[in-house]
Amino acid sequence: MGAVKKARKVAKKVAKRVTRKTTQLGKKVSKAKDKLQAKLEKEMTKMRKTIAEKETAIKELKGQLTAKEKAIKELPKSLLEKAKESLAGWKEKADAEAKKLVAQKDSLIERLKKELSGKEGMIQQSEKTLKEAMGMAGKEVSAIREKTNQTLSEWRGKAEAEYKRLREELENKTQGLNAKVRELEEYRNATESKIAALQAKAKEKLSRMITPEKERTGLVTFKGSPMTLVGEEIKVGDRAPNFQVVDNAMQPAKLDSFSGKVKIISSVPSLDTPVCDMETRRFNEEAGKLPDKVTVLTISMDLPFAQKRWCAAAGVEKVKTFSDYQNRSFGCAYGVLIKELKLLARTIFIVDEQDVVRYVEIVPEITKEPDYERILNAVKALI
């Protein structure tokens, strides 16, 4: 299509050039014709002036002749003959002068006619030349148009061939992509089957981990309703059990990851609830006042992506948030998994540098906040 536009543009330029040349030639012929007409009118004016002058001279001679005749009548008869002779001479002279003037007039008219005829010949020749130039220009335009049409036809053929090739190539690629899509669909189906099998195994493993012997009641309520905690009770002085959770970047983290530090471990149901939001913000504020040897961990069942989004929105940087959503390792190991809600209870564990539990607080009503003063005093006693 670009080549077609280019050819049309060239044809337009040639047509404009021919039109411009034709217009210029027409203007030159018109200008020459106007110039010749002006010169002819100038010569005719000059001739008319000459004729008028001659006629004036003849009138003067006739006047003089009339005066002479009048004078002769008044002269005596002796002078009549002499006057007649003079009169005849004057008349002969006047006739000769009149003939001369007429001859000059005829000669001038004839000369002007010849010049006019020559100029008309020049004009006819110019018009003929103009017609020939226009004919040549028309032939040139026709040749260019024919060549342009031929070029356009060739380019159209090439474009159609290229379009056909590209369409075939696209069809081949589409077939290949369809095959890839089918292959990916099969892979996805196989993967989904594997995931379903793994989920079934995980549920089976979890059901084996959560047994009636590990369930504890009467410790927490949710809006007044009694809840059941799953897992063994952790007491002050116990060795803190290890666990595995994931951080906001989906990287695993364990209790061992914070060895050598005093750890405030806060478990909450969800960061997207008002009480958990206030608690985590408060611990983030207090963490900024504590020495580097103290680290604050907040663990919930929220997905890592939700925790990351919440931390960014709340400006929480001092508290490290972790998710126990994968296998509930922390909830089961510390006995704070709520059976009915599948969430973590609101609890506080303080673990010293040797991973010994020094403080335990299970908040009786999940919708209430922990005792921050007791927690901070317990931490300060260790540092």
C-alpha positions as CSV (number, residue, x, y, z in Angstrom):
1,M,0.0,0.0,0.0
2,G,2.9,2.3,0.7
3,A,4.3,1.8,-2.8
4,V,0.8,2.5,-4.3
5,K,0.6,5.8,-2.4
6,K,4.2,6.7,-3.6
7,A,3.3,6.0,-7.2
8,R,0.1,8.1,-6.9
9,K,2.1,10.9,-5.4
10,V,4.6,10.8,-8.3
11,A,1.8,10.9,-10.9
12,K,0.2,13.9,-9.1
13,K,3.6,15.7,-9.2
14,V,4.0,15.1,-12.9
15,A,0.5,16.2,-13.7
16,K,1.0,19.4,-11.7
17,R,4.3,20.1,-13.5
18,V,2.6,19.6,-17.0
19,T,-0.2,21.9,-15.9
20,R,2.2,24.5,-14.6
21,K,4.2,24.4,-17.9
22,T,1.0,24.6,-20.0
23,T,-0.2,27.6,-18.0
24,Q,3.2,29.4,-18.3
25,L,3.2,28.9,-22.1
26,G,-0.4,30.1,-22.4
27,K,0.5,33.2,-20.4
28,K,3.6,33.9,-22.6
29,V,1.4,33.6,-25.8
30,S,-1.3,35.8,-24.3
31,K,1.4,38.4,-23.2
32,A,2.9,38.4,-26.8
33,K,-0.5,38.8,-28.3
34,D,-1.4,41.7,-26.0
35,K,2.0,43.3,-26.7
36,L,1.5,43.0,-30.5
37,Q,-2.1,44.4,-30.2
38,A,-0.7,47.4,-28.2
39,K,2.0,48.1,-30.8
40,L,-0.6,47.9,-33.7
41,E,-2.9,50.3,-31.9
42,K,0.1,52.6,-31.3
43,E,1.0,52.5,-35.0
44,M,-2.6,53.1,-36.1
45,T,-2.8,56.1,-33.7
46,K,0.3,57.5,-35.2
47,M,-1.0,57.0,-38.7
48,R,-4.3,58.6,-37.8
49,K,-2.4,61.5,-36.4
50,T,-0.3,61.8,-39.6
51,I,-3.4,61.7,-41.8
52,A,-5.1,64.3,-39.6
53,E,-2.0,66.5,-40.0
54,K,-2.1,66.1,-43.8
55,E,-5.8,66.7,-44.0
56,T,-5.2,69.9,-41.9
57,A,-2.5,70.9,-44.4
58,I,-4.8,70.3,-47.3
59,K,-7.5,72.4,-45.7
60,E,-5.0,75.2,-45.1
61,L,-4.0,74.9,-48.8
62,K,-7.6,75.0,-49.9
63,G,-8.2,78.0,-47.7
64,Q,-5.2,79.7,-49.2
65,L,-6.5,78.8,-52.7
66,T,-9.9,80.2,-51.9
67,A,-8.3,83.4,-50.7
68,K,-6.2,83.6,-53.8
69,E,-9.3,83.1,-56.0
70,K,-11.0,85.8,-54.1
71,A,-8.0,88.1,-54.5
72,I,-7.9,87.3,-58.2
73,K,-11.5,88.4,-58.7
74,E,-10.7,91.7,-57.2
75,L,-7.6,92.1,-59.4
76,P,-7.9,93.9,-62.7
77,K,-8.3,91.7,-65.8
78,S,-4.7,92.3,-66.7
79,L,-3.7,90.3,-63.7
80,L,-6.5,87.7,-64.3
81,E,-4.5,85.5,-66.5
82,K,-1.5,85.7,-64.3
83,A,-3.7,84.8,-61.3
84,K,-5.2,81.9,-63.2
85,E,-1.8,80.6,-64.0
86,S,-0.8,81.0,-60.3
87,L,-4.1,79.4,-59.3
88,A,-3.5,76.6,-61.8
89,G,0.0,76.2,-60.3
90,W,-1.3,76.2,-56.8
91,K,-4.1,73.8,-57.7
92,E,-1.6,71.5,-59.5
93,K,0.7,71.7,-56.5
94,A,-2.2,71.0,-54.1
95,D,-3.4,68.0,-56.2
96,A,0.2,66.7,-56.3
97,E,0.5,67.1,-52.5
98,A,-3.0,65.4,-52.0
99,K,-1.9,62.5,-54.2
100,K,1.3,62.2,-52.3
101,L,-0.5,62.2,-49.0
102,V,-3.0,59.6,-50.3
103,A,-0.1,57.5,-51.6
104,Q,1.6,57.8,-48.2
105,K,-1.6,56.9,-46.5
106,D,-2.1,53.8,-48.7
107,S,1.5,52.8,-48.2
108,L,1.3,53.2,-44.5
109,I,-2.0,51.2,-44.4
110,E,-0.4,48.5,-46.5
111,R,2.7,48.3,-44.3
112,L,0.6,48.1,-41.2
113,K,-1.6,45.4,-42.8
114,K,1.6,43.4,-43.6
115,E,2.9,43.8,-40.1
116,L,-0.5,42.8,-38.7
117,S,-0.5,39.8,-41.0
118,G,3.0,38.8,-39.8
119,K,2.0,39.2,-36.1
120,E,-1.1,37.1,-36.7
121,G,1.2,34.5,-38.3
122,M,3.3,34.6,-35.2
123,I,0.3,34.3,-33.0
124,Q,-1.0,31.3,-35.0
125,Q,2.5,29.7,-34.8
126,S,2.5,30.3,-31.0
127,E,-1.0,28.7,-30.8
128,K,0.2,25.8,-32.9
129,T,3.3,25.4,-30.7
130,L,1.1,25.6,-27.6
131,K,-1.2,22.9,-29.0
132,E,1.8,20.7,-29.8
133,A,3.2,21.2,-26.3
134,M,-0.2,20.3,-24.8
135,G,-0.3,17.2,-27.0
136,M,3.2,16.2,-25.9
137,A,2.3,16.8,-22.3
138,G,-0.9,14.7,-22.6
139,K,1.1,11.9,-24.1
140,E,3.7,12.2,-21.3
141,V,0.9,12.1,-18.7
142,S,-0.7,9.1,-20.5
143,A,2.6,7.3,-20.5
144,I,3.2,8.1,-16.8
145,R,-0.3,7.0,-16.0
146,E,0.2,3.8,-17.9
147,K,3.5,3.1,-16.2
148,T,2.0,4.0,-12.8
149,N,-0.9,1.6,-13.4
150,Q,1.6,-1.1,-14.4
151,T,3.7,-0.5,-11.3
152,L,0.6,-0.5,-9.1
153,S,-0.5,-3.8,-10.7
154,E,2.9,-5.3,-10.0
155,W,2.9,-4.0,-6.4
156,R,-0.6,-5.2,-5.9
157,G,0.4,-8.7,-7.1
158,K,3.4,-8.6,-4.8
159,A,1.3,-7.4,-1.9
160,E,-1.3,-10.1,-2.5
161,A,1.5,-12.8,-2.6
162,E,3.0,-11.4,0.6
163,Y,-0.4,-11.3,2.3
164,K,-1.0,-14.9,1.2
165,R,2.4,-15.9,2.6
166,L,1.8,-14.1,5.9
167,R,-1.7,-15.6,6.2
168,E,-0.3,-19.1,5.7
169,E,2.5,-18.4,8.2
170,L,-0.1,-17.1,10.7
171,E,-2.3,-20.2,10.2
172,N,0.8,-22.4,10.7
173,K,1.7,-20.5,13.9
174,T,-1.9,-20.6,15.0
175,Q,-2.0,-24.3,14.6
176,G,1.3,-24.5,16.6
177,L,-0.2,-22.3,19.3
178,N,-3.3,-24.3,19.5
179,A,-1.2,-27.4,19.9
180,K,0.7,-25.6,22.7
181,V,-2.6,-24.6,24.3
182,R,-3.8,-28.1,24.2
183,E,-0.5,-29.3,25.7
184,L,-0.8,-26.6,28.4
185,E,-4.4,-27.6,29.1
186,E,-3.3,-31.2,29.5
187,Y,-0.5,-30.1,31.8
188,R,-2.8,-27.9,33.8
189,N,-5.3,-30.8,34.2
190,A,-2.5,-33.1,35.3
191,T,-1.2,-30.4,37.7
192,E,-4.7,-29.8,39.1
193,S,-5.0,-33.6,39.6
194,K,-1.7,-33.6,41.5
195,I,-2.7,-30.6,43.5
196,A,-6.0,-32.2,44.4
197,A,-4.1,-35.4,45.5
198,L,-1.6,-33.3,47.5
199,Q,-4.5,-31.4,49.2
200,A,-6.2,-34.7,50.0
201,K,-2.9,-36.0,51.6
202,A,-2.5,-32.7,53.5
203,K,-6.0,-32.9,54.9
204,E,-5.4,-36.5,55.8
205,K,-2.1,-35.5,57.5
206,L,-3.9,-32.6,59.3
207,S,-6.7,-34.9,60.4
208,R,-4.0,-37.2,61.9
209,M,-2.3,-34.2,63.6
210,I,-5.6,-32.9,65.1
211,T,-6.8,-35.6,67.4
212,P,-9.4,-35.3,70.2
213,E,-6.7,-35.8,72.8
214,K,-5.1,-32.5,71.9
215,E,-8.3,-30.4,72.1
216,R,-8.8,-27.9,74.9
217,T,-11.9,-26.1,75.9
218,G,-13.0,-23.4,78.3
219,L,-10.0,-21.1,77.5
220,V,-11.2,-18.7,74.9
221,T,-14.5,-17.3,73.5
222,F,-15.4,-15.5,70.4
223,K,-18.0,-12.8,71.0
224,G,-19.1,-14.9,74.0
225,S,-19.3,-18.2,72.2
226,P,-16.9,-20.9,73.6
227,M,-14.1,-22.0,71.2
228,T,-11.9,-25.1,71.2
229,L,-8.1,-24.9,71.0
230,V,-6.2,-27.6,69.2
231,G,-2.7,-28.7,70.4
232,E,-0.8,-29.2,73.6
233,E,-0.6,-26.4,76.2
234,I,2.6,-24.4,76.3
235,K,3.7,-23.3,79.8
236,V,6.3,-20.9,81.2
237,G,9.6,-22.7,81.5
238,D,8.9,-25.1,78.6
239,R,11.3,-25.4,75.7
240,A,9.7,-23.4,72.9
241,P,8.7,-25.8,70.1
242,N,10.0,-25.1,66.6
243,F,7.6,-24.3,63.8
244,Q,7.6,-23.3,60.1
245,V,5.8,-20.4,58.7
246,V,6.2,-18.2,55.5
247,D,7.0,-14.5,55.3
248,N,5.5,-11.9,53.0
249,A,7.8,-13.0,50.2
250,M,6.7,-16.7,50.5
251,Q,10.0,-17.6,52.1
252,P,10.0,-20.1,55.0
253,A,10.9,-19.0,58.5
254,K,11.4,-21.0,61.7
255,L,11.9,-20.3,65.4
256,D,15.6,-21.1,64.7
257,S,15.7,-18.2,62.3
258,F,15.7,-15.8,65.3
259,S,18.1,-17.7,67.5
260,G,20.0,-15.5,70.0
261,K,17.2,-12.9,70.3
262,V,14.4,-12.3,72.8
263,K,11.2,-13.0,70.8
264,I,7.7,-11.5,71.4
265,I,5.4,-13.9,69.4
266,S,1.9,-12.5,68.9
267,S,-0.7,-14.7,67.2
268,V,-3.8,-13.0,65.9
269,P,-6.9,-14.2,64.0
270,S,-6.5,-11.7,61.1
271,L,-4.8,-8.4,60.4
272,D,-7.9,-7.3,58.5
273,T,-9.9,-7.1,61.8
274,P,-10.0,-3.9,63.9
275,V,-8.5,-5.4,67.1
276,C,-5.7,-7.2,65.3
277,D,-5.0,-4.0,63.4
278,M,-4.7,-2.0,66.6
279,E,-2.6,-4.6,68.4
280,T,-0.1,-5.0,65.5
281,R,0.3,-1.2,65.2
282,R,0.9,-0.9,68.9
283,F,3.6,-3.6,68.9
284,N,5.2,-1.9,65.8
285,E,5.3,1.4,67.9
286,E,6.8,-0.4,70.9
287,A,9.3,-2.3,68.8
288,G,10.9,0.9,67.8
289,K,11.7,1.7,71.4
290,L,13.2,-1.8,72.2
291,P,16.8,-2.7,71.7
292,D,18.0,-4.7,68.6
293,K,18.2,-8.0,70.6
294,V,14.4,-8.0,70.9
295,T,12.3,-8.9,67.8
296,V,8.5,-8.9,67.5
297,L,6.8,-11.6,65.4
298,T,3.1,-11.5,64.4
299,I,1.6,-14.7,63.1
300,S,-1.9,-15.2,61.5
301,M,-3.7,-17.3,59.0
302,D,-3.8,-14.4,56.5
303,L,-2.2,-15.1,53.1
304,P,1.3,-13.6,52.7
305,F,0.1,-11.3,50.0
306,A,-2.6,-9.8,52.2
307,Q,-0.1,-9.4,55.1
308,K,2.3,-7.6,52.7
309,R,-0.5,-5.3,51.5
310,W,-1.6,-4.5,55.0
311,C,1.9,-3.7,56.2
312,A,2.4,-1.3,53.3
313,A,-0.9,0.4,53.9
314,A,-0.3,0.6,57.7
315,G,3.3,1.6,57.5
316,V,4.3,-1.3,59.7
317,E,8.1,-2.0,59.4
318,K,9.4,-3.0,62.9
319,V,7.1,-6.0,63.4
320,K,7.7,-9.0,61.2
321,T,4.5,-10.7,59.9
322,F,4.3,-14.4,59.0
323,S,1.5,-16.7,57.7
324,D,0.7,-20.1,59.1
325,Y,-1.8,-20.9,56.3
326,Q,0.2,-23.7,54.7
327,N,0.2,-26.5,57.4
328,R,-0.8,-24.7,60.6
329,S,2.6,-25.6,62.1
330,F,2.6,-22.8,64.7
331,G,-1.0,-23.1,65.7
332,C,-0.8,-26.8,66.4
333,A,2.7,-26.7,68.0
334,Y,1.7,-23.9,70.5
335,G,-1.9,-25.1,71.0
336,V,-3.6,-21.9,69.7
337,L,-5.4,-23.2,66.6
338,I,-9.2,-22.5,66.9
339,K,-11.0,-25.7,65.8
340,E,-14.3,-24.0,64.9
341,L,-12.8,-21.0,63.0
342,K,-9.5,-22.5,61.6
343,L,-7.8,-19.3,62.8
344,L,-5.3,-18.6,65.5
345,A,-6.3,-17.4,69.0
346,R,-5.1,-14.1,70.3
347,T,-2.0,-15.1,72.4
348,I,1.4,-13.7,73.4
349,F,4.5,-15.9,74.0
350,I,7.8,-14.4,75.1
351,V,10.8,-16.6,74.3
352,D,14.3,-15.8,75.5
353,E,17.7,-16.1,73.8
354,Q,17.9,-19.8,74.7
355,D,14.4,-20.5,73.3
356,V,12.8,-20.9,76.7
357,V,9.2,-19.7,77.2
358,R,9.2,-16.9,79.8
359,Y,5.7,-15.5,79.3
360,V,2.3,-16.9,78.1
361,E,-0.9,-14.9,77.7
362,I,-4.0,-16.4,76.1
363,V,-6.6,-13.6,75.8
364,P,-9.9,-15.1,77.0
365,E,-12.1,-13.1,74.6
366,I,-10.7,-13.1,71.1
367,T,-12.1,-9.7,70.3
368,K,-10.2,-8.1,73.2
369,E,-6.5,-6.8,73.2
370,P,-3.7,-8.3,75.3
371,D,-2.2,-6.7,78.4
372,Y,0.6,-4.5,76.8
373,E,2.0,-3.3,80.2
374,R,2.6,-6.8,81.5
375,I,4.1,-7.9,78.2
376,L,6.5,-5.0,78.1
377,N,7.5,-5.4,81.7
378,A,8.2,-9.1,81.1
379,V,10.4,-8.2,78.1
380,K,12.3,-5.5,80.0
381,A,13.0,-8.1,82.8
382,L,14.9,-10.2,80.2
383,I,17.0,-7.4,78.7
